[in-house]
Amino acid sequence: MYTGRFAPSPTGPLHFGSLVAALASWLDARASQGKWLVRMEDLDRARSRLSMADAILRQLDALGLGWDGPVTYQSARLDRYRSALDALERDGRVYWCCCSRREIADSATRFPGAVRVEGAALAYPGTCRNGMRSGARPRAMRLRATSELVRFADRLQGTIEQDVEREVGDFLVLRADGMFAYQLAVVVDDAEQGVTDVVRGADLLDSTPRQIVLQRLLGLAQPRYLHLPVAVDRTGAKLSKQTAAEAIAAPAASLRSALGFLGMPGAPAAARVDELLGWALEQWHPRNIPAVRSAPAPV
């Protein structure tokens, strides 16, 4: 059975970019008569707020995007991530790293697949792969990458290939602040929730091979992926809470704008939210979405 999910970070209310991801994943799930789950990715304790999680849920409800089952919070699942990390450590797949961000920036090479919506990405140069320098303090834990080429078929973006070792390097599974890295948490969550299809923004496209590497090492199922164009502003920067993207206000108007962004213009102008979603379900097909990594948000 199709199981999809929407996994926002509760650091602010929904904006247009996050609405696009929520709407597309909801439509894809409902058009397949599947389940749609909501998961709060609240591992960033410094920025996550319970009040924001509640606000997001109220926004989804106002938009008519109902979810199935209880909402999951990553902050309540730390034992699951620890078990996965312990398994990787037993298999000798991870190691401690003492490098600071500045040290990595001074010695790393730019990840050739990085795009503007994802920011400047750096390939870790393997400084601590064979052991930390004498007297150094361990800061974070990295997964030892291999030269295996990871290839997967994205339902919108086509065939994606990445040599994780060369292009990304040994990547974090435990951060310097003691929190589990996104890559590890997301694969554990998707597997345990039985997620079959991941529909999300293309800003995460280049991190998907890392997730596939972890899925293979942990013996977890690999879902299908569909990476949507990321909504960007006039300067080409991704709409986000960090760039002060405005919160969704008028549900029906916001849905019509998001549907147009997803390649479905012509939504009924005076329709209620439920009528808009009913119309969208009849129109939904991923082939309608522009197969690009980013696109300008409606002004």
C-alpha positions in Angstrom: 0.0 0.0 0.0 1.2 3.5 -0.9 2.4 5.4 2.2 3.6 9.0 1.8 4.7 11.6 4.3 5.2 15.3 4.9 8.1 16.1 7.3 8.4 19.8 8.1 10.9 21.3 10.6 8.8 23.1 13.2 11.0 26.2 13.2 8.3 28.5 11.7 4.9 28.3 10.0 4.3 26.9 6.6 5.4 29.2 3.7 4.8 28.8 0.0 7.7 26.4 -0.5 6.7 24.1 2.2 3.1 24.2 1.0 4.2 23.0 -2.4 5.9 20.0 -0.8 2.9 19.3 1.5 0.3 19.6 -1.3 2.2 17.4 -3.9 2.9 14.7 -1.4 -0.7 14.7 -0.2 -2.1 14.6 -3.8 0.3 11.8 -4.7 -0.8 9.7 -1.7 -4.5 10.4 -2.1 -4.5 9.8 -5.9 -3.0 6.4 -5.1 -5.6 5.7 -2.4 -2.7 5.6 0.1 -1.9 6.9 3.5 -0.4 10.3 4.2 1.6 10.8 7.4 3.0 13.9 9.1 6.3 13.8 10.9 7.8 16.7 12.7 11.6 16.8 12.2 12.4 18.5 15.4 15.9 17.3 16.1 17.3 20.8 16.1 16.4 21.6 19.7 17.8 25.1 19.5 15.3 26.2 16.7 12.4 23.8 17.0 9.3 25.0 18.8 6.2 23.0 19.9 4.1 26.1 19.2 5.3 26.0 15.6 4.5 22.3 15.2 1.0 23.1 16.4 0.8 26.1 14.0 1.8 23.9 11.1 -0.9 21.3 12.0 -3.5 24.1 12.1 -2.4 25.4 8.7 -2.6 21.9 7.2 -6.0 21.5 8.6 -7.2 24.8 7.2 -5.7 23.8 3.8 -7.8 20.6 3.9 -4.7 18.4 4.0 -5.7 15.8 6.5 -3.3 13.2 7.7 -3.6 9.6 8.8 -2.7 8.4 12.3 -0.8 10.3 15.0 1.8 12.9 14.2 5.3 11.6 14.8 8.0 13.7 16.5 11.7 12.9 15.9 12.6 14.1 19.4 10.7 11.2 20.8 12.6 8.6 18.7 16.2 9.1 19.8 16.5 5.5 20.9 15.7 4.3 17.3 18.5 6.5 15.9 20.9 5.3 18.6 20.2 1.7 17.7 20.9 2.3 14.1 24.1 4.2 14.9 25.2 1.3 17.2 24.7 -1.2 14.4 26.8 0.9 12.0 29.5 1.2 14.7 29.5 -2.6 15.3 30.1 -3.1 11.6 33.0 -0.7 11.6 31.2 1.7 9.2 31.6 4.9 11.3 34.5 6.8 13.0 35.0 9.8 15.2 36.0 13.1 13.6 37.6 16.1 15.3 37.4 18.5 12.3 35.7 21.9 12.8 33.7 23.5 10.0 36.4 26.0 9.4 39.0 23.2 9.1 36.9 21.4 6.6 36.3 24.5 4.6 40.0 25.2 4.4 40.8 21.7 3.0 37.7 20.4 1.3 36.7 20.6 -2.4 33.4 21.9 -3.6 30.8 19.2 -4.2 30.3 19.4 -8.0 26.6 18.6 -7.8 25.8 21.5 -5.5 23.1 23.9 -6.8 22.2 27.3 -5.5 19.1 26.2 -3.8 21.1 23.9 -1.7 23.9 26.3 -0.8 27.6 25.7 -1.0 28.3 22.0 -0.4 31.7 20.7 0.5 33.2 17.2 0.1 34.8 16.0 3.3 38.5 15.4 2.6 38.9 12.3 4.9 41.1 14.0 7.4 40.2 11.7 10.3 39.4 8.6 8.3 42.5 6.8 9.5 42.4 8.3 13.0 42.3 11.7 14.6 45.4 13.7 15.2 47.1 13.2 18.6 45.4 15.0 21.4 42.3 15.9 19.4 38.8 15.9 20.9 36.2 13.9 19.0 33.5 16.2 17.8 31.2 14.2 15.4 30.8 10.8 13.9 31.1 10.1 10.1 30.1 7.2 7.9 33.0 5.7 5.9 31.9 6.1 2.3 32.9 3.7 -0.5 33.5 4.3 -4.2 30.3 2.5 -5.1 28.2 4.5 -7.6 24.7 5.1 -6.3 22.1 5.3 -9.1 18.3 5.7 -8.7 15.4 6.8 -10.8 13.6 9.9 -9.6 10.0 10.0 -10.8 10.4 13.6 -12.0 14.1 14.4 -12.3 15.1 11.2 -14.1 18.2 9.0 -13.4 20.4 10.4 -10.7 24.0 9.1 -10.2 26.5 10.0 -7.5 29.8 8.7 -6.3 29.3 9.5 -2.6 33.0 9.0 -1.7 34.3 11.3 -4.4 31.6 13.9 -4.5 30.5 14.1 -0.8 33.1 12.2 1.2 32.5 10.5 4.6 29.3 12.2 5.8 28.0 12.9 9.3 25.7 10.6 11.1 26.2 12.2 14.6 26.7 16.0 14.7 29.1 17.9 16.9 26.2 19.1 19.1 25.4 15.5 19.9 22.3 15.3 17.7 21.8 12.6 15.2 22.2 13.8 11.6 19.3 14.2 9.3 20.5 11.5 6.9 20.4 8.9 9.6 17.2 9.9 11.2 15.2 10.2 8.0 16.0 6.7 6.7 15.2 5.1 10.1 11.9 7.0 10.2 10.9 6.3 6.7 11.6 2.6 7.1 9.8 2.2 10.4 6.8 4.1 9.2 6.6 2.0 6.1 7.0 4.9 3.7 6.9 3.7 0.1 7.1 7.1 -1.6 9.0 10.3 -0.7 7.8 13.5 -2.4 9.9 16.5 -1.4 11.9 19.4 -2.7 14.8 19.1 -5.1 17.1 20.8 -2.5 17.3 17.3 -1.0 17.9 15.5 -4.3 21.7 15.4 -3.9 21.5 14.1 -0.4 19.3 11.1 -1.5 22.3 8.9 -2.5 23.6 9.2 1.1 20.3 8.0 2.4 20.3 5.1 -0.1 23.8 4.2 1.2 22.5 4.1 4.8 19.4 2.1 3.7 21.6 -0.5 2.2 24.0 -0.7 5.2 21.1 -1.0 7.6 19.0 -3.4 5.5 16.1 -1.0 5.1 13.7 -0.7 2.1 14.4 2.0 -0.4 11.3 4.1 -1.2 10.5 5.7 -4.5 11.5 9.3 -4.8 9.9 12.3 -6.5 11.8 15.6 -6.1 9.8 18.8 -6.8 11.1 22.1 -8.1 12.2 24.3 -5.2 10.4 27.6 -5.1 13.0 30.5 -5.2 12.8 34.2 -4.9 13.9 36.9 -7.4 17.5 36.4 -6.5 17.3 32.6 -7.0 17.5 31.9 -3.2 15.3 29.1 -1.9 12.2 30.3 0.0 12.7 29.4 3.6 12.3 30.6 7.1 15.9 31.8 7.0 15.1 34.1 4.1 12.0 35.4 5.8 9.5 33.7 3.5 5.9 34.8 4.3 3.6 32.4 6.1 0.6 31.0 4.3 -2.4 33.2 4.9 -5.4 32.6 2.6 -5.8 28.9 2.2 -7.8 28.8 -1.1 -5.6 31.4 -2.8 -2.5 29.7 -1.6 -3.6 26.3 -2.9 -4.4 27.8 -6.3 -0.9 29.3 -6.5 0.7 26.1 -5.4 -1.3 24.1 -8.0 -0.1 26.5 -10.7 3.5 26.0 -9.6 3.0 22.3 -9.8 1.9 22.5 -13.5 -1.9 22.6 -12.8 -3.1 26.1 -13.8 -6.8 26.8 -14.2 -8.1 25.8 -10.8 -11.6 27.1 -10.1 -11.2 30.7 -9.0 -14.1 30.8 -6.5 -13.8 27.2 -5.2 -13.7 26.2 -1.6 -10.7 24.3 -0.3 -12.4 20.9 -0.6 -13.5 21.7 -4.1 -10.0 22.8 -5.1 -8.5 19.6 -3.7 -11.2 17.5 -5.4 -10.3 19.2 -8.7 -6.6 18.8 -8.1 -7.0 15.0 -7.5 -8.7 14.6 -10.8 -5.8 16.5 -12.5 -2.9 15.1 -10.6 0.0 13.4 -12.4 3.7 14.0 -11.8 4.3 14.5 -15.6 2.5 17.8 -15.3 5.2 19.2 -12.9 8.1 21.0 -14.6 11.1 18.7 -14.4 13.5 21.4 -13.1 15.3 21.7 -9.8 14.0 25.2 -9.0 11.4 27.7 -10.3 10.4 31.2 -9.3 7.6 31.4 -6.8 4.6 33.4 -7.8 4.9 37.1 -6.9 
